[in-house]
Amino acid sequence: MNSVDEIQRAAQVIKQGGIVAYPTEAVFGIGCDPLNEQALLRIISLKARDPKKGLILVGGTIEHIKPFVDLTKVPQAVLAQINSVWPGPYTYVMPASDLASYFLKGGRSTIAVRVSAHSAVQQICAQTNGAIVSTSCNVSGESPLKTAQEVEKKFGASLDYIVHLSVGNQEKPTEIRDALTGKILRKG
């Protein structure tokens, strides 16, 4: 399958309520439609993840993530700084909108979001016409997986589709910052 077919198939599976493993800047991510609670619960279960941790959303553009955040609560200077580094390997924790479910927020009033610079993520989001969930492809506490082959070996039939493209050249998972305080929550 060529890369266009890989992306189209991933987007189709997500739109149909499935979960997909796909490459990001540094590692493989597991994603789904952020509005599909059944798919969110499958991801949390598959990863053996504490639901209180919440999940990251990625978009190909800021328009993809806008429905899930309340940008009116983010100072203009902070938004300008965020826009200067997006698309890129920076995740920001922002005030969540009412559209963001408990499982996305981990029960908090905030949600972690990123506009990705990885072409596969951008293309999947363009074809699904929105943000997708992006949590590292691993069992909680284990190292994130970096190749489609590792993903197949670890998760195989537990996933609905695996995109067979390469991760970006970033060494570590993305940095996470609090958009309101600027505090670094996870070093990149």
N, C-alpha and C positions, 0 to 999 in steps of 0.2 A: 504494500500500500504506500502511495506517495504522501508527502506531508499535507497536501490539500485534503486528501481523503481522510487522513488521520484526524485532522482538525474537524472536518465535517461530521465524522462519525462521533467524535467526543461531544460535540455540541448537540447532536441528535440524542445521544444517550442522556445527557444532562437534562434536556428539554422533556424527555420521557420519564424523568424521575430517578434516573440511575446515578451511580457514583463512578467517578473516573479518576485515574491517576495520570498526572501530566507533569511535564518539566516546568520548573520555574528558574529564577536566577541562579540558585545554588543547589537545590534539591528537588526531588519529585514531591508534588503536592497531591492530596486527595481532595476532590471537589465535587460539588453538586449544586443544584438550584438552591439558593439560600432561603427560598420561600417554601421549600418542600420539607416539612418537618420529619416525615418518615425517612427521607434520605439523610437528613442531619443526624437522626438517631442511629442510623446504620453506621455512619462514619464514626460517631462517638463510641459505639460498641466495638467496631472493628479495631480501633486504636486503643481500646481499653482506657479511654480518656475520661477524666473527671468532667462532667458537664458544666461545673462551675468555672472551668477555665475559659469557656467561650471559644469561638472560632474566628479566624481572620477571613475577611472578604477581599478579593482582588477584582480589579476592573482593568480594562484596556484603556479607559479614559476616566476622567473624574465624573463624567455624566453617568457612568455605570454604577458608581458607589453612592451618588447623591441621594437616592431614595432611602438609604439606610442610615444616613447621618443627619444631624441637625447643625448645619453650617452656621446658622444664626448665632450659635453659642460660641463659635470659634472666632477669636479676634482677627481682624483684617490683616494685621502684621504677620500673624501665625499662618494664615491662609496663603499669603504671598510667599512665605518661606517654604511652605509645603509645595506650592505650585512650582517653585524653582527647582525642586529635586524630583518631582514626578514627571513622567514615569521614571521609576527607579527603585532601588532596593531599600526603601524606607517605608516602614509600616507606622501608622499613627493611630493612637487610641483617641477617638473622638466621641462627643455626645451622640447617642443613638437616637434615631427617629422611632416612631411607634411601629414602623414596618419591621424592625429588627426583632426577631423572636428571642425568647429566653435562652435558647440553645446557642444562638449566635453571640449573645451578650454575656452568657454565663451568669445570668441573674443580675448583672450590673446595669447601670444607666449608660454605659459606653460600649463602643464596638471598635475593633481593630480593623483598619482598612489600608489598602495599598493600591496604587496604580502601577501595574507591572510594566517593565521595559522588555520582558521576554516575549518574543513574537508569537509563540504558541499560546500563551495566556491572552495576549491582545486579540488574536484571531478567534479563539474560543469565545471570549466575551463578546466580540463583534457578532459572531454567529448566533449566540444565545440572546443577544441584545440586552446584556446586563452583567452584573457582578456574579462571580461564582465563589463558593467556599474554597479556601486555600489553607489547609492544615498539612503539616509535614507528613509525608508518607512513611509512617513508622508506627510501631506499638509504643505507647507512651513510655518514656524513660530509655528507649533504645535510640541508636543513631539513625538519623533520617537516611532514606535510600536515595541513591544518585543515578541509577540507571533503570531502564525499563526491565532489564533482565533481573535485577535485584528485586524489583517490585513483583514480577511474575513469580519468582521463587518464594517470596515471603507471603504474598497475599493471593496470587493466582485467581481462582474462581470466585473469591470473595468480592472482587471488583467487577463492575459491569463492562469496563473498557480500560485499556492502558494505551496511552499515546506513546508510540515508539519514536520519540525525538529526543534530542540531547538537552541537558540542563545548561544554563548559562555558565559563565566562567567565574562567578562569585564564589569565594571560598567558604563563607559561613552563611547561615540563614540571615534574613534581613534584620536590620536594626529595628527595634520597636521604641517609639517615643510617645509620651503623653502630649497630645496636641495643645492642651491648656497650660501645662506647666513647663513643657520642654524637657522634662526629666527623661533620661534614657532608661527604659525598662528592660531592654535586652540589647547588649552590644552586637553590632553587625560584623 
